[in-house]
Amino acid sequence: MTTAAISTEQAVLEALSTVVDPELDEPITDLGFVRSVLLEDDGVTVHLRLPTAFCSPNFAYLMASDARDALRLIDGVGEVRVYLDDHHDSDKINAGIAADAGYVGTFGVEALESLDELRRTFRVKAHTAAMERCVEAYMKRNELGANEIYRLTLSHLPPGKDKAALLRRRMDIGLSICPASPVFVDEHGKRVPPEAVPMRLRFAKSVRISMEGNAHFCRGMLATRYTDSESAGDAPHITDLRTTRSPR
């Protein structure tokens, strides 16, 4: 295999790793949702799979659409084709993605809310979970009481993957990442007052636990649905049928 071929495969997988399940806030590559990748002279074809045939069509469309958009950013990749397999709305979603019909164009009257509203809803949940994870870790390390959380700023948080995740989630919903910004805020970036912190913290913890529990459940369902050579967690099957591979 040539260096160019390896580079293209890596570029495709890296692009797909930027796509997250909106409800679980984890990359589709980590969840095992990428079934296969086919590289051809004219472009790339990706097949996605989900834990059940009745997973939310809204979430399914978001992941398929985001995968297509991420792959289109690869320089020289050619035509991008993304298909969702084994879902009750596969035909509708695949036709909409292929036609660039957009969310409303794909679902018509079934699209009860805009795609932007749907994204915002789940980005706020992801931020809430990331915020709680950072706050709980800081409280344990520093024996901090809940009544003192409102004083925390981003500068207090130690560097690491949890803080990096929180900063990404803040940027996703348009919140400040200035070191002096308060950590424990609502979805609009407003500091949670001391008297409201305990209840808000319990709510944030429930959001985080729910997301982590759902992710565990989905992995189990995927492993049950796709067994043997297609077991959940396996890297996607990659086939390279290109006849010419120019250095990039």
LUMTOR-98233 format. One record per residue: x, y, z of N, C-alpha, C in turn. Coordinates in nm, 2 decimals, decimal comma, always signed. Layout:
residues N
> npx;npy;npz;capx;capy;capz;cpx;cpy;cpz
> X;Y;Z;X;Y;Z;X;Y;Z
...
END
This chain:
residues 248
> npx;npy;npz;capx;capy;capz;cpx;cpy;cpz
> +0,08;-0,12;+0,00;+0,00;+0,00;+0,00;+0,09;+0,12;+0,00
> +0,05;+0,22;-0,08;+0,14;+0,34;-0,10;+0,11;+0,44;+0,02
> +0,20;+0,53;+0,03;+0,19;+0,64;+0,13;+0,06;+0,72;+0,11
> +0,03;+0,74;-0,02;-0,09;+0,82;-0,06;-0,21;+0,75;-0,01
> -0,21;+0,61;-0,03;-0,33;+0,54;+0,01;-0,35;+0,54;+0,16
> -0,24;+0,52;+0,23;-0,25;+0,53;+0,38;-0,30;+0,67;+0,42
> -0,25;+0,77;+0,36;-0,28;+0,91;+0,39;-0,43;+0,93;+0,37
> -0,49;+0,88;+0,26;-0,63;+0,90;+0,23;-0,71;+0,83;+0,33
> -0,68;+0,71;+0,36;-0,75;+0,63;+0,46;-0,76;+0,70;+0,60
> -0,64;+0,75;+0,64;-0,63;+0,82;+0,76;-0,72;+0,95;+0,76
> -0,71;+1,02;+0,65;-0,79;+1,14;+0,64;-0,94;+1,11;+0,65
> -0,98;+1,01;+0,59;-1,13;+0,97;+0,59;-1,17;+0,93;+0,74
> -1,08;+0,85;+0,80;-1,12;+0,81;+0,94;-1,11;+0,93;+1,04
> -1,01;+1,02;+1,01;-1,00;+1,14;+1,10;-1,13;+1,23;+1,08
> -1,17;+1,24;+0,95;-1,29;+1,32;+0,93;-1,41;+1,26;+0,99
> -1,43;+1,13;+0,98;-1,54;+1,06;+1,05;-1,54;+1,07;+1,20
> -1,42;+1,08;+1,25;-1,40;+1,09;+1,40;-1,45;+1,22;+1,46
> -1,47;+1,32;+1,37;-1,52;+1,45;+1,41;-1,67;+1,45;+1,42
> -1,74;+1,35;+1,37;-1,88;+1,34;+1,37;-1,92;+1,26;+1,50
> -2,01;+1,33;+1,58;-2,06;+1,27;+1,71;-2,20;+1,23;+1,70
> -2,24;+1,13;+1,78;-2,38;+1,10;+1,80;-2,43;+1,21;+1,88
> -2,54;+1,28;+1,84;-2,58;+1,40;+1,91;-2,64;+1,37;+2,05
> -2,69;+1,26;+2,07;-2,75;+1,22;+2,20;-2,64;+1,17;+2,30
> -2,54;+1,10;+2,24;-2,44;+1,04;+2,33;-2,31;+1,13;+2,34
> -2,29;+1,22;+2,25;-2,17;+1,31;+2,25;-2,04;+1,23;+2,24
> -2,04;+1,12;+2,16;-1,92;+1,04;+2,14;-1,91;+1,03;+1,98
> -1,78;+1,02;+1,94;-1,76;+1,00;+1,79;-1,82;+0,87;+1,74
> -1,87;+0,88;+1,62;-1,93;+0,76;+1,56;-1,83;+0,65;+1,53
> -1,70;+0,69;+1,52;-1,60;+0,59;+1,50;-1,57;+0,51;+1,63
> -1,58;+0,58;+1,75;-1,56;+0,51;+1,87;-1,68;+0,42;+1,91
> -1,80;+0,46;+1,86;-1,92;+0,39;+1,89;-1,94;+0,27;+1,80
> -1,86;+0,26;+1,70;-1,87;+0,15;+1,60;-1,98;+0,17;+1,50
> -2,02;+0,29;+1,48;-2,13;+0,32;+1,38;-2,08;+0,33;+1,24
> -1,95;+0,33;+1,21;-1,90;+0,33;+1,08;-1,88;+0,19;+1,03
> -1,96;+0,15;+0,94;-1,96;+0,00;+0,90;-1,85;-0,02;+0,80
> -1,84;+0,06;+0,69;-1,74;+0,03;+0,59;-1,70;+0,16;+0,52
> -1,58;+0,16;+0,46;-1,53;+0,27;+0,38;-1,48;+0,21;+0,25
> -1,53;+0,27;+0,13;-1,48;+0,22;+0,00;-1,42;+0,34;-0,07
> -1,29;+0,32;-0,11;-1,22;+0,43;-0,18;-1,21;+0,39;-0,33
> -1,26;+0,48;-0,42;-1,26;+0,45;-0,56;-1,20;+0,57;-0,63
> -1,18;+0,56;-0,76;-1,12;+0,67;-0,84;-1,20;+0,79;-0,83
> -1,33;+0,78;-0,83;-1,42;+0,90;-0,84;-1,46;+0,95;-0,70
> -1,42;+0,88;-0,59;-1,46;+0,93;-0,46;-1,46;+0,83;-0,35
> -1,54;+0,85;-0,25;-1,54;+0,76;-0,13;-1,69;+0,73;-0,10
> -1,71;+0,61;-0,06;-1,85;+0,56;-0,01;-1,84;+0,51;+0,13
> -1,92;+0,56;+0,22;-1,92;+0,52;+0,36;-2,06;+0,47;+0,39
> -2,06;+0,35;+0,46;-2,18;+0,30;+0,51;-2,19;+0,31;+0,66
> -2,30;+0,36;+0,72;-2,31;+0,37;+0,86;-2,42;+0,27;+0,91
> -2,41;+0,24;+1,04;-2,50;+0,15;+1,10;-2,53;+0,20;+1,24
> -2,65;+0,16;+1,29;-2,69;+0,20;+1,43;-2,73;+0,08;+1,51
> -2,74;+0,10;+1,64;-2,78;-0,01;+1,73;-2,91;-0,08;+1,70
> -3,01;-0,01;+1,65;-3,14;-0,06;+1,62;-3,20;+0,00;+1,50
> -3,30;-0,07;+1,44;-3,36;-0,01;+1,32;-3,45;+0,10;+1,35
> -3,48;+0,12;+1,48;-3,58;+0,23;+1,52;-3,51;+0,34;+1,60
> -3,38;+0,35;+1,58;-3,31;+0,47;+1,64;-3,37;+0,60;+1,58
> -3,37;+0,71;+1,66;-3,44;+0,83;+1,62;-3,39;+0,87;+1,48
> -3,49;+0,89;+1,38;-3,45;+0,93;+1,25;-3,38;+1,07;+1,24
> -3,42;+1,15;+1,34;-3,35;+1,28;+1,35;-3,20;+1,27;+1,38
> -3,17;+1,18;+1,48;-3,03;+1,16;+1,51;-2,96;+1,09;+1,39
> -3,02;+1,00;+1,33;-2,97;+0,92;+1,22;-2,93;+1,02;+1,10
> -3,03;+1,11;+1,07;-3,00;+1,20;+0,97;-2,88;+1,30;+1,00
> -2,88;+1,34;+1,12;-2,77;+1,43;+1,17;-2,64;+1,37;+1,15
> -2,62;+1,24;+1,19;-2,49;+1,17;+1,18;-2,46;+1,15;+1,03
> -2,55;+1,11;+0,95;-2,52;+1,09;+0,81;-2,49;+1,22;+0,74
> -2,56;+1,32;+0,77;-2,54;+1,45;+0,71;-2,40;+1,51;+0,75
> -2,37;+1,50;+0,88;-2,24;+1,55;+0,93;-2,13;+1,47;+0,87
> -2,15;+1,34;+0,86;-2,04;+1,25;+0,80;-2,01;+1,30;+0,65
> -2,12;+1,32;+0,58;-2,10;+1,37;+0,44;-2,02;+1,51;+0,44
> -2,06;+1,60;+0,52;-2,00;+1,73;+0,53;-1,86;+1,72;+0,57
> -1,83;+1,64;+0,67;-1,69;+1,62;+0,71;-1,60;+1,56;+0,60
> -1,65;+1,46;+0,53;-1,57;+1,40;+0,42;-1,55;+1,50;+0,31
> -1,64;+1,58;+0,28;-1,63;+1,68;+0,17;-1,52;+1,78;+0,19
> -1,47;+1,79;+0,32;-1,37;+1,88;+0,35;-1,23;+1,83;+0,32
> -1,22;+1,70;+0,28;-1,09;+1,64;+0,25;-1,05;+1,68;+0,11
> -0,94;+1,73;+0,10;-0,89;+1,79;-0,03;-0,87;+1,67;-0,13
> -0,94;+1,69;-0,25;-0,92;+1,59;-0,35;-0,99;+1,46;-0,33
> -1,08;+1,45;-0,24;-1,15;+1,32;-0,21;-1,24;+1,27;-0,32
> -1,29;+1,37;-0,40;-1,39;+1,33;-0,50;-1,53;+1,33;-0,45
> -1,61;+1,25;-0,52;-1,75;+1,25;-0,48;-1,77;+1,17;-0,35
> -1,85;+1,23;-0,26;-1,88;+1,17;-0,13;-2,02;+1,10;-0,13
> -2,02;+0,98;-0,09;-2,15;+0,90;-0,08;-2,16;+0,84;+0,06
> -2,27;+0,88;+0,13;-2,29;+0,83;+0,26;-2,42;+0,76;+0,27
> -2,42;+0,64;+0,32;-2,55;+0,56;+0,33;-2,57;+0,51;+0,47
> -2,69;+0,51;+0,51;-2,73;+0,46;+0,64;-2,80;+0,32;+0,62
> -2,74;+0,21;+0,68;-2,79;+0,08;+0,65;-2,89;+0,04;+0,76
> -2,98;-0,05;+0,73;-3,07;-0,13;+0,82;-3,15;-0,04;+0,92
> -3,19;+0,07;+0,87;-3,28;+0,16;+0,95;-3,42;+0,17;+0,89
> -3,52;+0,19;+0,97;-3,65;+0,19;+0,91;-3,67;+0,31;+0,82
> -3,59;+0,42;+0,83;-3,60;+0,53;+0,74;-3,48;+0,54;+0,65
> -3,41;+0,43;+0,63;-3,28;+0,44;+0,55;-3,31;+0,49;+0,41
> -3,41;+0,45;+0,34;-3,44;+0,49;+0,21;-3,46;+0,64;+0,20
> -3,54;+0,69;+0,29;-3,58;+0,84;+0,30;-3,45;+0,92;+0,33
> -3,37;+0,88;+0,43;-3,25;+0,95;+0,47;-3,15;+0,94;+0,36
> -3,13;+0,83;+0,30;-3,03;+0,81;+0,20;-3,06;+0,90;+0,07
> -3,19;+0,90;+0,04;-3,23;+0,98;-0,08;-3,21;+1,13;-0,05
> -3,25;+1,17;+0,07;-3,23;+1,31;+0,11;-3,09;+1,35;+0,11
> -3,00;+1,27;+0,16;-2,86;+1,30;+0,17;-2,80;+1,31;+0,02
> -2,84;+1,21;-0,06;-2,78;+1,21;-0,20;-2,83;+1,33;-0,28
> -2,95;+1,37;-0,25;-3,00;+1,49;-0,33;-2,97;+1,62;-0,26
> -2,89;+1,62;-0,15;-2,86;+1,75;-0,08;-3,00;+1,82;-0,05
> -3,10;+1,74;-0,01;-3,23;+1,80;+0,01;-3,24;+1,88;+0,14
> -3,14;+1,85;+0,23;-3,15;+1,92;+0,36;-3,25;+1,85;+0,46
> -3,25;+1,89;+0,58;-3,33;+1,82;+0,68;-3,48;+1,83;+0,65
> -3,53;+1,95;+0,63;-3,67;+1,97;+0,60;-3,71;+1,91;+0,47
> -3,62;+1,92;+0,37;-3,65;+1,86;+0,24;-3,66;+1,71;+0,24
> -3,58;+1,65;+0,34;-3,58;+1,51;+0,36;-3,71;+1,46;+0,43
> -3,75;+1,52;+0,54;-3,86;+1,48;+0,62;-3,99;+1,55;+0,60
> -3,98;+1,66;+0,53;-4,11;+1,74;+0,51;-4,18;+1,77;+0,63
> -4,31;+1,74;+0,64;-4,39;+1,78;+0,76;-4,35;+1,71;+0,88
> -4,27;+1,60;+0,87;-4,22;+1,53;+0,99;-4,11;+1,60;+1,06
> -4,05;+1,70;+0,99;-3,95;+1,78;+1,05;-4,01;+1,89;+1,14
> -4,03;+1,85;+1,27;-4,11;+1,93;+1,36;-4,03;+2,05;+1,41
> -3,90;+2,04;+1,41;-3,81;+2,15;+1,45;-3,69;+2,16;+1,35
> -3,63;+2,28;+1,35;-3,52;+2,30;+1,25;-3,40;+2,22;+1,29
> -3,31;+2,20;+1,20;-3,19;+2,12;+1,23;-3,10;+2,20;+1,33
> -3,10;+2,33;+1,31;-3,02;+2,42;+1,40;-3,07;+2,40;+1,55
> -3,21;+2,40;+1,56;-3,26;+2,38;+1,70;-3,23;+2,25;+1,76
> -3,23;+2,15;+1,67;-3,20;+2,01;+1,72;-3,05;+2,00;+1,76
> -2,97;+2,06;+1,68;-2,82;+2,06;+1,72;-2,80;+2,14;+1,85
> -2,86;+2,25;+1,86;-2,85;+2,33;+1,98;-2,89;+2,26;+2,10
> -3,00;+2,19;+2,10;-3,05;+2,11;+2,21;-2,95;+2,01;+2,26
> -2,89;+1,94;+2,17;-2,80;+1,84;+2,22;-2,66;+1,89;+2,25
> -2,62;+2,00;+2,19;-2,50;+2,07;+2,22;-2,50;+2,12;+2,37
> -2,62;+2,17;+2,40;-2,64;+2,22;+2,54;-2,63;+2,11;+2,64
> -2,69;+1,99;+2,61;-2,68;+1,88;+2,69;-2,53;+1,83;+2,71
> -2,46;+1,83;+2,59;-2,32;+1,79;+2,60;-2,24;+1,89;+2,68
> -2,27;+2,02;+2,68;-2,20;+2,11;+2,76;-2,23;+2,09;+2,91
> -2,36;+2,06;+2,94;-2,40;+2,04;+3,07;-2,32;+1,92;+3,13
> -2,31;+1,81;+3,06;-2,24;+1,70;+3,11;-2,09;+1,72;+3,13
> -2,03;+1,79;+3,03;-1,89;+1,82;+3,04;-1,86;+1,92;+3,16
> -1,95;+2,01;+3,18;-1,93;+2,10;+3,29;-1,94;+2,03;+3,42
> -2,04;+1,94;+3,44;-2,05;+1,87;+3,56;-1,93;+1,78;+3,59
> -1,88;+1,72;+3,48;-1,76;+1,63;+3,50;-1,64;+1,71;+3,55
> -1,62;+1,83;+3,50;-1,51;+1,91;+3,55;-1,53;+1,96;+3,69
> -1,65;+2,00;+3,72;-1,68;+2,06;+3,85;-1,67;+1,95;+3,96
> -1,72;+1,83;+3,93;-1,72;+1,72;+4,03;-1,57;+1,68;+4,06
> -1,49;+1,67;+3,95;-1,35;+1,63;+3,97;-1,28;+1,74;+4,05
> -1,31;+1,87;+4,02;-1,24;+1,98;+4,10;-1,28;+1,97;+4,25
> -1,41;+1,95;+4,27;-1,46;+1,95;+4,41;-1,39;+1,83;+4,49
> -1,37;+1,72;+4,43;-1,31;+1,61;+4,49;-1,16;+1,63;+4,52
> -1,10;+1,69;+4,43;-0,95;+1,72;+4,45;-0,93;+1,83;+4,55
> -1,02;+1,92;+4,56;-0,99;+2,04;+4,64;-1,09;+2,05;+4,76
> -1,17;+1,95;+4,79;-1,26;+1,95;+4,90;-1,34;+2,07;+4,90
> -1,40;+2,10;+4,79;-1,47;+2,23;+4,77;-1,62;+2,20;+4,79
> -1,69;+2,29;+4,87;-1,83;+2,27;+4,89;-1,91;+2,32;+4,78
> -2,04;+2,27;+4,76;-2,12;+2,32;+4,66;-2,15;+2,47;+4,66
> -2,15;+2,53;+4,78;-2,18;+2,67;+4,80;-2,06;+2,76;+4,75
> -1,95;+2,69;+4,71;-1,83;+2,77;+4,66;-1,81;+2,75;+4,51
> -1,89;+2,67;+4,45;-1,88;+2,64;+4,30;-1,89;+2,76;+4,22
> -1,98;+2,85;+4,26;-2,01;+2,97;+4,17;-1,89;+3,06;+4,16
> -1,79;+3,04;+4,24;-1,66;+3,12;+4,23;-1,57;+3,07;+4,13
> -1,58;+2,94;+4,09;-1,49;+2,88;+4,00;-1,48;+2,95;+3,86
> -1,36;+2,97;+3,81;-1,35;+3,02;+3,67;-1,27;+2,91;+3,59
> -1,27;+2,93;+3,47;-1,20;+2,83;+3,38;-1,05;+2,82;+3,42
> -0,99;+2,93;+3,47;-0,85;+2,93;+3,51;-0,82;+2,84;+3,62
> -0,92;+2,80;+3,70;-0,90;+2,71;+3,81;-0,89;+2,57;+3,77
> -0,95;+2,54;+3,66;-0,95;+2,40;+3,61;-0,81;+2,36;+3,56
> -0,76;+2,24;+3,60;-0,63;+2,19;+3,55;-0,65;+2,15;+3,40
> -0,54;+2,16;+3,33;-0,54;+2,11;+3,19;-0,57;+1,96;+3,18
> -0,62;+1,92;+3,08;-0,65;+1,78;+3,06;-0,77;+1,76;+2,96
> -0,80;+1,63;+2,94;-0,91;+1,60;+2,84;-1,04;+1,65;+2,88
> -1,07;+1,65;+3,02;-1,20;+1,70;+3,06;-1,22;+1,85;+3,04
> -1,11;+1,92;+3,07;-1,12;+2,07;+3,04;-1,12;+2,10;+2,90
> -1,05;+2,03;+2,82;-1,05;+2,05;+2,67;-1,18;+2,02;+2,61
> -1,25;+1,91;+2,67;-1,39;+1,88;+2,62;-1,48;+1,99;+2,66
> -1,47;+2,04;+2,78;-1,56;+2,15;+2,82;-1,54;+2,28;+2,73
> -1,42;+2,31;+2,70;-1,39;+2,43;+2,62;-1,45;+2,41;+2,48
> -1,44;+2,29;+2,43;-1,50;+2,26;+2,29;-1,65;+2,28;+2,30
> -1,71;+2,22;+2,41;-1,86;+2,23;+2,42;-1,90;+2,38;+2,44
> -1,82;+2,46;+2,51;-1,86;+2,60;+2,53;-1,85;+2,67;+2,39
> -1,75;+2,64;+2,32;-1,74;+2,71;+2,18;-1,86;+2,66;+2,10
> -1,90;+2,54;+2,11;-2,01;+2,49;+2,02;-2,14;+2,57;+2,04
> -2,16;+2,61;+2,17;-2,29;+2,69;+2,19;-2,26;+2,84;+2,21
> -2,14;+2,88;+2,18;-2,12;+3,02;+2,17;-2,08;+3,09;+2,31
> -2,03;+3,01;+2,40;-1,99;+3,06;+2,53;-1,85;+3,10;+2,53
> -1,81;+3,19;+2,62;-1,67;+3,24;+2,63;-1,58;+3,13;+2,68
> -1,46;+3,13;+2,63;-1,36;+3,04;+2,69;-1,24;+3,12;+2,75
> -1,27;+3,25;+2,78;-1,18;+3,33;+2,85;-1,15;+3,27;+2,99
> -1,02;+3,26;+3,03;-0,99;+3,20;+3,16;-1,06;+3,26;+3,28
> -1,10;+3,39;+3,27;-1,17;+3,45;+3,38;-1,32;+3,42;+3,38
> -1,37;+3,35;+3,28;-1,51;+3,31;+3,27;-1,55;+3,21;+3,38
> -1,67;+3,23;+3,44;-1,72;+3,13;+3,54;-1,74;+3,00;+3,47
> -1,72;+2,89;+3,55;-1,73;+2,76;+3,50;-1,88;+2,71;+3,50
> -1,94;+2,73;+3,62;-2,08;+2,68;+3,64;-2,18;+2,78;+3,59
> -2,23;+2,76;+3,47;-2,32;+2,86;+3,40;-2,43;+2,78;+3,34
> -2,53;+2,86;+3,30;-2,64;+2,80;+3,22;-2,61;+2,80;+3,07
> -2,70;+2,76;+2,99;-2,67;+2,75;+2,85;-2,65;+2,89;+2,78
> -2,68;+3,00;+2,85;-2,66;+3,13;+2,79;-2,53;+3,19;+2,85
> -2,46;+3,12;+2,93;-2,33;+3,17;+2,99;-2,35;+3,25;+3,11
> -2,47;+3,25;+3,17;-2,49;+3,33;+3,29;-2,46;+3,24;+3,41
> -2,38;+3,30;+3,50;-2,34;+3,23;+3,62;-2,46;+3,19;+3,71
> -2,45;+3,06;+3,75;-2,56;+3,01;+3,84;-2,54;+3,07;+3,98
> -2,64;+3,13;+4,03;-2,62;+3,19;+4,17;-2,61;+3,08;+4,27
> -2,54;+3,12;+4,38;-2,51;+3,02;+4,49;-2,63;+2,94;+4,54
> -2,74;+3,00;+4,56;-2,86;+2,93;+4,61;-2,92;+2,83;+4,51
> -2,89;+2,84;+4,38;-2,94;+2,75;+4,28;-2,84;+2,64;+4,24
> -2,71;+2,65;+4,29;-2,61;+2,56;+4,25;-2,64;+2,41;+4,29
> -2,68;+2,38;+4,41;-2,71;+2,24;+4,44;-2,81;+2,17;+4,35
> -2,92;+2,24;+4,32;-3,02;+2,18;+4,24;-2,97;+2,17;+4,09
> -2,90;+2,27;+4,05;-2,85;+2,27;+3,91;-2,74;+2,16;+3,90
> -2,66;+2,14;+4,00;-2,56;+2,04;+3,99;-2,62;+1,90;+3,99
> -2,72;+1,88;+4,06;-2,79;+1,75;+4,06;-2,85;+1,72;+3,92
> -2,91;+1,83;+3,86;-2,96;+1,81;+3,73;-2,85;+1,78;+3,63
> -2,74;+1,85;+3,64;-2,63;+1,83;+3,54;-2,57;+1,69;+3,56
> -2,57;+1,64;+3,68;-2,52;+1,50;+3,70;-2,61;+1,40;+3,64
> -2,74;+1,43;+3,65;-2,84;+1,33;+3,59;-2,82;+1,33;+3,44
> -2,80;+1,45;+3,38;-2,77;+1,45;+3,23;-2,65;+1,37;+3,20
> -2,54;+1,39;+3,27;-2,42;+1,32;+3,24;-2,43;+1,17;+3,26
> -2,50;+1,13;+3,37;-2,52;+0,98;+3,39;-2,61;+0,92;+3,28
> -2,71;+1,00;+3,24;-2,80;+0,95;+3,14;-2,72;+0,93;+3,01
> -2,64;+1,02;+2,97;-2,57;+1,01;+2,84;-2,47;+0,90;+2,85
> -2,40;+0,88;+2,96;-2,30;+0,77;+2,97;-2,37;+0,63;+2,97
> -2,49;+0,63;+3,04;-2,57;+0,50;+3,04;-2,62;+0,47;+2,91
> -2,67;+0,57;+2,83;-2,72;+0,54;+2,70;-2,61;+0,49;+2,60
> -2,49;+0,55;+2,62;-2,38;+0,51;+2,54;-2,34;+0,36;+2,56
> -2,34;+0,32;+2,69;-2,31;+0,18;+2,73;-2,42;+0,09;+2,67
> -2,55;+0,13;+2,68;-2,66;+0,06;+2,63;-2,65;+0,04;+2,48
> -2,62;+0,15;+2,41;-2,61;+0,14;+2,26;-2,49;+0,05;+2,21
> -2,38;+0,06;+2,28;-2,27;-0,03;+2,25;-2,32;-0,18;+2,26
> -2,39;-0,21;+2,37;-2,44;-0,34;+2,39;-2,54;-0,39;+2,28
> -2,63;-0,30;+2,24;-2,73;-0,33;+2,14;-2,66;-0,35;+2,01
> -2,56;-0,27;+1,98;-2,49;-0,28;+1,85;-2,41;-0,41;+1,84
> -2,35;-0,45;+1,95;-2,28;-0,58;+1,96;-2,37;-0,70;+1,94
> -2,50;-0,68;+1,99;-2,59;-0,79;+1,98;-2,65;-0,79;+1,83
> -2,67;-0,68;+1,77;-2,72;-0,67;+1,64;-2,62;-0,72;+1,53
> -2,50;-0,68;+1,55;-2,40;-0,71;+1,45;-2,29;-0,80;+1,51
> -2,29;-0,92;+1,49;-2,20;-1,02;+1,55;-2,09;-1,06;+1,45
> -2,01;-1,15;+1,50;-1,90;-1,21;+1,42;-1,81;-1,11;+1,36
> -1,80;-1,11;+1,23;-1,70;-1,02;+1,16;-1,74;-0,87;+1,17
> -1,87;-0,84;+1,20;-1,92;-0,71;+1,21;-1,95;-0,67;+1,35
> -1,87;-0,72;+1,45;-1,90;-0,69;+1,59;-1,88;-0,55;+1,62
> -1,95;-0,50;+1,71;-1,94;-0,36;+1,75;-1,80;-0,33;+1,81
> -1,75;-0,21;+1,78;-1,62;-0,17;+1,83;-1,51;-0,20;+1,73
> -1,54;-0,29;+1,63;-1,43;-0,32;+1,53;-1,41;-0,19;+1,44
> -1,29;-0,18;+1,39;-1,27;-0,07;+1,30;-1,35;-0,10;+1,17
> -1,39;+0,01;+1,10;-1,47;-0,02;+0,98;-1,39;-0,09;+0,87
> -1,46;-0,17;+0,79;-1,39;-0,24;+0,68;-1,35;-0,14;+0,57
> -1,23;-0,13;+0,54;-1,18;-0,03;+0,44;-1,14;-0,11;+0,31
> -1,19;-0,07;+0,20;-1,15;-0,13;+0,07;-1,11;-0,02;-0,02
> -0,99;-0,04;-0,08;-0,93;+0,06;-0,17;-0,93;+0,00;-0,31
> -1,01;+0,05;-0,40;-1,02;+0,01;-0,54;-0,97;+0,11;-0,64
> -0,89;+0,21;-0,59;-0,84;+0,31;-0,68;-0,73;+0,25;-0,77
> -0,73;+0,30;-0,89;-0,63;+0,25;-0,99;-0,52;+0,35;-1,00
> -0,54;+0,47;-0,97;-0,44;+0,58;-0,97;-0,44;+0,65;-0,83
> -0,32;+0,66;-0,78;-0,31;+0,72;-0,64;-0,20;+0,82;-0,65
> -0,24;+0,95;-0,66;-0,14;+1,06;-0,67;-0,11;+1,11;-0,54
> +0,02;+1,14;-0,51;+0,05;+1,20;-0,38;-0,03;+1,33;-0,36
> -0,06;+1,35;-0,23;-0,14;+1,47;-0,20;-0,05;+1,58;-0,14
END
